[in-house]
Amino acid sequence: MSSIYRLDSTTPADATIGWKRGVRVLGVSESFVKNDMRSIMVGVVMRGDLRIDGFSVCTPTIGGSDSTDELVLMFNRLNRKDIRAWMLGGSVVSWFNIVDISELYQHTGTPVICISYHPSEGIEKYLKEYFPNDWKIRLDLLERIGERKPVHLQTGHTLYLSVAGIGHSRAKNLLDKLTIDGRVPEPVRVARTIAAGLHRDFIRTIQSNHE
């Protein structure tokens, strides 16, 4: 039976621990428009050899604060003991419904790699504008997640990472394994494609039928 390593983001030697060909990760992405009540968020289980091995869906509230809880429930519904890492396509989801990646790691026991594609000057001004009642709570959560660090993929592109339960070097190794070209890892790309299709064919259609 393969070992499960629980490493924090400060572990210096984590890059020496390899990933097996059949390692399974849970890639997450979403689709929504601002006037939706809920986002369609998809989690795709993908192996290191790029085979899809399962998927699930959750529906965080647009502009809410339930994204972490929704992801934990989705993970529990999958009932998989072989998922070795989360791979999130961002922590600020569903219109500022912020994922607490430390809580996600603690509640699932599975390391979290959260990726973004551009440097950011911060979102404090938007939180103050759109969420005057709880902007400080959301900002505190973002600050607990910590500063994102750039990593340079073997494809030549740069990602910005926040991590929980895993070091940046080991996270980069997994990203290199699961990124064919460009900068979007395959688990996240496939999750994003499925989420967009579900939103187009179900959510938008249901809303149109009730207008």
Secondary structure as UniProt FT lines:
FT   TURN            9..10
FT   TURN            12..13
FT   HELIX           14..16
FT   TURN            21..22
FT   STRAND          24..31
FT   TURN            34..35
FT   STRAND          40..47
FT   TURN            48..49
FT   STRAND          52..58
FT   TURN            62..63
FT   HELIX           67..78
FT   STRAND          83..88
FT   STRAND          92..93
FT   TURN            94..96
FT   STRAND          97..98
FT   HELIX           101..108
FT   STRAND          112..116
FT   HELIX           124..130
FT   TURN            132..134
FT   HELIX           135..145
FT   STRAND          149..152
FT   TURN            154..155
FT   STRAND          158..164
FT   HELIX           168..178
FT   HELIX           186..198
FT   HELIX           199..203
FT   HELIX           204..209
//
